[in-house]
């Protein structure tokens, strides 16, 4: 049975992190626990005016930070980096301390999956190169890879034998990341689902109907698997859901 509860609308990110960190998330050697955190409108849209961050309110933003704090690595696609204007992952001092207390490093690493290495330079993405990992195809021009490694960014070419999403999670696991969080976009989420690499979906259901826009998923060929609900938290008009991949 799923855990069902009402949470306070003024819950802090640290309070939410401590609740979330009690949930079991097993991982094995070279086989990480892969989770996704997405927000959706009531009609299945993942963005408002092109940006997912505009869908949620203050509590959703606190939940977003709390879920980030669970991860060793946050994996996103290059298009999401450009659209959402990603910089280095930042957490509050309270969340960093909570991570230390749980045996984690203070901050997670950001991993970007990019086929072209055309990454924005005006978002602060490269401000903390030691916490940036770029995964790309083996055919990416050497000069583009060298430009990143020269500033301290770790660049990992993927073999291209299987899907890029599947190889990316395995590569990150080998580098010491037992818990991987993806924040999308829809293409990366669909690829992880298609390769059965995703173990957990955290889904915020925002109380909006927008009629059009970016869909939560961009993958028409998925098997219609039935996922298991593990958590349903309600706060005012928002729902915070947790689903686990079927065994």
C-alpha positions as CSV (number, residue, x, y, z in Angstrom):
1,X,0.0,0.0,0.0
2,X,1.3,3.5,-0.8
3,X,2.1,5.9,2.0
4,X,-0.6,8.5,2.0
5,X,-0.3,11.7,4.1
6,X,-1.0,15.4,4.2
7,X,2.1,17.5,4.5
8,X,2.3,21.1,5.7
9,X,2.4,23.7,2.9
10,X,5.2,25.5,4.7
11,X,7.4,22.4,5.0
12,X,11.1,23.2,4.4
13,X,13.4,21.5,2.0
14,X,15.4,20.0,4.9
15,X,12.3,18.6,6.5
16,X,11.2,17.1,3.2
17,X,14.7,15.7,2.6
18,X,14.7,13.9,5.9
19,X,11.3,12.3,5.1
20,X,12.4,11.3,1.6
21,X,15.7,9.9,2.8
22,X,13.9,7.2,4.8
23,X,12.5,5.7,1.6
24,X,14.4,2.6,0.4
25,X,16.4,3.0,-2.7
26,X,18.7,0.0,-3.2
27,X,21.5,0.0,-5.6
28,X,24.0,-2.7,-6.7
29,X,27.6,-2.4,-7.9
30,X,27.6,-0.8,-11.4
31,X,23.8,-0.8,-11.2
32,X,22.6,2.5,-9.8
33,X,19.2,3.5,-8.5
34,X,17.8,5.8,-11.2
35,X,15.0,8.2,-10.3
36,X,13.3,11.0,-12.2
37,X,11.6,14.1,-10.8
38,X,9.1,15.7,-13.1
39,X,6.2,18.1,-12.7
40,X,3.0,17.8,-14.8
41,X,-0.2,19.8,-15.2
42,X,-3.5,18.0,-14.9
43,X,-3.6,17.6,-18.7
44,X,-0.1,16.1,-18.9
45,X,2.0,19.1,-19.8
46,X,5.5,19.5,-18.4
47,X,6.0,23.2,-19.0
48,X,4.3,26.6,-18.8
49,X,5.5,29.1,-21.4
50,X,8.4,26.7,-22.2
51,X,9.7,26.4,-18.6
52,X,8.9,23.6,-16.1
53,X,9.9,25.8,-13.2
54,X,6.9,28.0,-13.7
55,X,4.4,25.3,-13.0
56,X,5.0,24.8,-9.3
57,X,4.7,27.0,-6.2
58,X,6.9,27.4,-3.1
59,X,6.3,23.9,-1.8
60,X,7.1,22.3,-5.1
61,X,10.3,24.2,-5.2
62,X,11.2,23.0,-1.7
63,X,10.4,19.4,-2.8
64,X,12.5,19.9,-5.9
65,X,15.5,20.9,-3.8
66,X,14.9,18.0,-1.3
67,X,14.8,15.4,-4.1
68,X,18.0,16.9,-5.6
69,X,19.7,16.5,-2.3
70,X,19.1,12.7,-2.4
71,X,21.2,12.3,-5.5
72,X,24.9,11.7,-6.1
73,X,24.5,12.9,-9.7
74,X,21.8,14.9,-11.5
75,X,21.6,13.8,-15.2
76,X,19.9,16.1,-17.8
77,X,19.8,16.4,-21.5
78,X,21.6,19.2,-23.3
79,X,18.3,20.7,-24.6
80,X,17.0,20.9,-21.0
81,X,20.2,22.6,-20.0
82,X,19.7,25.3,-22.7
83,X,15.9,25.8,-22.1
84,X,16.0,25.8,-18.3
85,X,19.3,27.6,-18.2
86,X,21.2,25.2,-15.9
87,X,24.1,26.3,-13.9
88,X,26.0,24.3,-11.2
89,X,23.8,22.5,-8.7
90,X,23.3,24.6,-5.6
91,X,21.7,23.7,-2.3
92,X,21.1,25.6,0.9
93,X,23.5,25.4,3.7
94,X,20.9,23.3,5.6
95,X,20.6,20.8,2.8
96,X,24.3,20.5,2.5
97,X,24.6,19.8,6.2
98,X,21.8,17.2,6.0
99,X,23.7,15.5,3.1
100,X,26.9,15.4,5.2
101,X,25.0,13.9,8.1
102,X,23.7,11.2,5.8
103,X,27.2,10.3,4.5
104,X,26.9,12.2,1.2
105,X,29.1,14.9,-0.2
106,X,27.8,18.5,0.3
107,X,26.7,18.9,-3.3
108,X,25.7,16.5,-6.1
109,X,27.5,16.6,-9.5
110,X,25.7,17.7,-12.7
111,X,25.9,15.4,-15.6
112,X,24.9,16.5,-19.1
113,X,24.1,14.1,-22.0
114,X,25.0,15.9,-25.2
115,X,25.6,14.7,-28.7
116,X,27.0,17.9,-30.1
117,X,28.7,19.5,-27.0
118,X,26.9,22.8,-27.9
119,X,26.4,23.9,-24.3
120,X,25.5,27.4,-23.2
121,X,28.2,29.6,-21.8
122,X,26.0,32.4,-20.4
123,X,24.2,30.3,-17.7
124,X,27.1,29.8,-15.3
125,X,27.2,26.1,-16.3
126,X,31.0,26.1,-16.3
127,X,31.4,28.0,-13.0
128,X,32.1,24.8,-11.1
129,X,33.8,22.5,-13.6
130,X,34.9,20.1,-10.9
131,X,31.1,19.3,-10.4
132,X,30.3,19.0,-14.1
133,X,30.4,15.7,-16.0
134,X,29.6,15.7,-19.8
135,X,28.7,12.4,-21.5
136,X,28.8,12.4,-25.3
137,X,29.1,10.1,-28.3
138,X,32.4,8.7,-29.4
139,X,32.3,10.5,-32.7
140,X,32.2,14.0,-31.1
141,X,35.0,16.1,-32.5
142,X,38.1,15.9,-30.4
143,X,38.5,19.7,-30.4
144,X,35.1,20.1,-28.8
145,X,36.0,17.6,-26.1
146,X,39.4,19.2,-25.5
147,X,37.8,22.6,-25.0
148,X,35.9,21.2,-22.1
149,X,38.6,19.2,-20.5
150,X,41.0,22.2,-20.7
151,X,38.7,24.0,-18.2
152,X,38.4,21.1,-15.9
153,X,35.2,19.4,-17.1
154,X,35.2,15.6,-17.1
155,X,34.1,14.4,-20.6
156,X,33.2,10.8,-21.0
157,X,32.6,9.4,-24.5
158,X,30.0,6.7,-24.7
159,X,30.5,3.5,-26.7
160,X,27.3,3.8,-28.7
161,X,26.5,0.1,-28.5
162,X,23.2,0.6,-26.6
163,X,21.0,3.7,-25.9
164,X,22.9,6.8,-24.8
165,X,20.7,7.0,-21.7
166,X,21.4,3.5,-20.6
167,X,25.1,3.8,-21.2
168,X,25.2,7.2,-19.4
169,X,23.7,5.8,-16.2
170,X,26.1,2.8,-16.2
171,X,29.1,5.1,-16.8
172,X,28.0,7.3,-13.9
173,X,27.6,4.3,-11.7
174,X,31.1,3.1,-12.4
175,X,32.4,6.6,-11.5
176,X,30.9,6.2,-8.1
177,X,27.3,7.5,-8.3
178,X,24.9,4.9,-6.8
179,X,22.0,7.3,-6.9
180,X,21.2,9.2,-10.1
181,X,18.4,11.7,-10.5
182,X,17.2,12.9,-13.9
183,X,15.2,16.1,-14.4
184,X,14.5,15.5,-18.1
185,X,13.7,16.6,-20.5
186,X,10.9,14.4,-21.9
187,X,13.3,12.8,-24.5
188,X,15.8,11.6,-21.9
189,X,13.0,10.4,-19.6
190,X,11.5,8.4,-22.5
191,X,14.8,6.9,-23.3
192,X,15.4,5.8,-19.7
193,X,11.9,4.2,-19.7
194,X,12.5,2.5,-23.0
195,X,15.7,0.9,-21.8
196,X,14.1,0.0,-18.5
197,X,16.8,2.0,-16.7
198,X,14.4,4.0,-14.6
199,X,13.6,2.7,-11.1
200,X,11.5,5.5,-9.6
201,X,9.4,8.4,-10.8
202,X,8.7,11.3,-8.5
203,X,5.8,13.3,-10.1
204,X,4.4,16.6,-8.9
205,X,0.8,17.1,-10.1
206,X,0.3,20.8,-10.4
207,X,-3.4,22.1,-10.3
208,X,-3.3,23.7,-13.7
209,X,-4.9,23.0,-17.1
210,X,-2.9,24.6,-19.9
211,X,-4.2,23.0,-23.0
212,X,-1.0,22.9,-25.0
213,X,2.8,22.8,-24.6
214,X,5.6,20.4,-23.9
215,X,4.4,16.9,-23.1
216,X,5.7,15.0,-20.0
217,X,7.0,12.2,-22.3
218,X,8.3,12.2,-25.9
219,X,8.3,8.5,-26.7
220,X,5.4,6.9,-28.7
221,X,6.8,3.4,-28.5
222,X,6.8,2.7,-24.8
223,X,5.3,-0.5,-23.4
224,X,2.3,0.4,-21.2
225,X,3.7,-1.0,-18.0
226,X,1.7,-0.5,-14.8
227,X,3.9,1.2,-12.2
228,X,3.4,0.8,-8.5
229,X,2.4,3.8,-6.4
230,X,4.6,4.1,-3.3
231,X,3.7,7.5,-2.0
232,X,1.0,10.1,-2.3
233,X,1.5,13.3,-0.3
234,X,-1.0,16.1,-0.5
235,X,-0.5,19.8,0.4
236,X,-3.4,22.2,-0.4
237,X,-4.0,21.7,-4.2
238,X,-0.7,19.9,-5.0
239,X,0.0,16.2,-5.1
240,X,3.5,14.7,-4.7
241,X,3.5,11.2,-6.0
242,X,6.2,8.4,-6.1
243,X,5.9,5.5,-8.4
244,X,8.2,2.4,-8.6
245,X,9.0,0.4,-11.7
246,X,7.2,-2.9,-11.8
247,X,9.3,-5.9,-10.6
